[in-house]
């Protein structure tokens, strides 16, 4: 057993989530840290915020790995008077490196959406948007999954509420709660840019986060329109069926959809550590960093 250098630990992480596969606008990789420093304790978390950095200090971590970048654009200051600057100061003063795996972890095999599917006991069939650079067709954005046996939209929402870490939001649903779900697309994080791909995949439901009013509203209305056309052609006359979108939307808290990746990533690093004979402890933060921390249900609202 020996304690790896930061450069060795980072090389292992880069092999899991190649930085070159990140989106062009993204900022992945090592934010701070000395390649020669020793790493004996690693903490995984979704957000590089002060609470998480304080947790890393308390834990005695040498490396913090987060999904979200600290800086997405260039900056001219890391003064501790700004919240990001304070994060940088705390990290450096405590000899803690920060490393980010964002869209490269989304696209990886296994990636963020595999972890989400795993948390919900869904069988992954293929990526929702396959990476054209992957001849095996396993990498890419989102995942298309099967449910065997099928469950209703309501049951799937209840399962997500139960299995994902608890947040004030819980799960919001658009669509018929009693409709059966045999296939579902999942995408950790903000998923409303994937609506066209979800529609093309022909799934029964889409589970993601951060769905906004207009894209969601238009998506549901377009689906209802398409269903009405199909039903008219097939001479179906049941008005209720004809106007419901066959595809349901399930919206969870952004943080909750990405948190399962931390556990997956920690298990992957643990396995690598065992293989190399590293003396490394790997931890996952359970601190809820979803910014929405309370919820007042409307009296009389459907649940
Ligand atoms: Zn995210």
Boltz pocket constraint, residues with backbone or C-beta under 6 A from the ligand:
constraints:
  - pocket:
      binder: B
      contacts: [[A, 68], [A, 188], [A, 189], [A, 190], [A, 254], [A, 258]]
      max_distance: 6.0
